[in-house]
Amino acid sequence: MEPANPFLLCYDASEDASNAIRRAGAVLGGGPAVVVHAWRPPSAFMIPGRVIEEPHPLASAAAEFDASAAAEAERLAAEGAELANACGFSATHTTVKDTRGAWPGIVRLADELDARAVVVGSHGRSSIRDTLLGTVSRGILHHCRRPVLVIPMANPAEDAERSS
């Protein structure tokens, strides 16, 4: 009998995220999965800082941007689930909105779902850039209490060699 706990597949519509889902399907053999697209609302950038007690002049515009971003996040999560289903998973999708960035919401969702493992792609940035900017995969790897499978970015030369 297959465990009910799903894999949590992170998807941001990048080629690295697509590669991670494809390779995870081959390595893990499919199974139940939830594809998550984590997003940060534009209002987190537009109206930073402390809570404002009176209506902010950008509140209406921020709400409109946030609604548009939420719709796009939903579309991307569905796109990722479609890819996961084509790769052997039985996938549903969800989104995570977090004003602090992507990885805290993903870690929280992994706990809520009691995920078997979290799958995330690596964008392959240099270690200096990672140190300055941080990465989603690094945040998940260091803060998640679940197994984490970090799939390295695709190597076009190796992929071409394998297919020939």
Residue pairs with C-beta under 8 A, 6 or more apart in sequence:
2 31
2 32
3 31
3 32
3 116
4 32
5 32
5 113
5 114
5 115
5 116
6 31
6 32
6 33
6 34
6 92
6 113
6 115
6 116
7 24
7 28
7 31
7 32
7 33
7 34
7 89
7 115
7 116
7 117
7 118
7 119
8 33
8 34
8 36
8 106
8 109
8 110
8 113
8 115
8 117
8 118
8 119
8 146
9 20
9 21
9 24
9 33
9 34
9 35
9 36
9 80
9 84
9 89
9 91
9 119
10 17
10 20
10 35
10 36
10 38
10 102
10 106
10 118
10 119
10 120
10 121
10 136
10 140
11 17
11 18
11 21
11 35
11 36
11 37
11 76
11 77
11 79
11 80
11 83
11 84
12 37
12 38
12 76
12 102
12 136
13 37
13 76
13 79
13 80
14 121
14 123
15 153
15 154
16 121
16 122
16 123
16 124
16 151
16 153
16 154
17 80
17 120
17 121
18 83
18 121
19 121
19 151
19 153
19 154
20 119
20 120
20 121
20 122
20 151
21 35
21 80
21 83
21 84
21 87
21 89
21 119
22 83
22 87
23 151
24 87
24 119
24 149
24 151
25 84
25 87
25 88
25 89
26 87
26 88
27 149
28 117
28 119
28 149
29 88
30 87
30 88
30 89
30 90
31 89
31 90
31 116
32 89
32 90
32 91
33 84
33 89
33 90
33 91
33 92
34 91
34 92
34 93
34 94
34 109
34 113
34 115
35 77
35 80
35 81
35 83
35 84
35 91
35 92
35 93
35 94
36 77
36 93
36 94
36 95
36 96
36 106
36 109
37 73
37 74
37 76
37 77
37 80
37 93
37 94
37 95
37 96
38 95
38 96
38 97
38 98
38 101
38 102
38 103
38 105
38 106
38 136
39 69
39 70
39 72
39 73
39 95
39 96
39 97
39 98
39 102
40 97
40 98
40 99
40 100
40 101
40 102
41 62
41 65
41 66
41 69
41 70
41 97
41 99
42 62
42 65
42 66
42 69
43 58
43 62
43 63
43 65
43 66
44 99
46 58
46 61
46 62
46 65
47 56
47 58
47 59
47 62
56 62
70 95
70 97
73 95
73 97
74 93
74 95
77 93
77 94
77 95
78 93
80 91
80 93
81 91
81 92
81 93
84 91
85 91
94 109
96 102
96 105
96 106
96 108
96 109
97 105
98 104
98 105
98 108
101 134
101 136
101 139
102 136
102 139
103 136
103 138
103 139
103 140
103 143
104 139
104 143
106 118
106 120
106 136
106 140
106 144
107 118
107 139
107 140
107 143
107 144
109 115
110 118
110 144
110 145
110 146
111 145
111 146
115 146
116 146
116 147
117 146
117 147
117 148
117 149
118 140
118 144
118 146
118 147
118 148
118 149
119 148
119 149
119 151
120 136
120 137
120 140
120 148
120 149
120 150
120 151
121 137
121 150
121 151
121 152
121 153
122 135
122 137
122 150
122 151
122 152
122 153
123 135
123 137
123 153
124 152
124 153
125 133
125 135
130 138
137 150
140 148
141 148
141 150
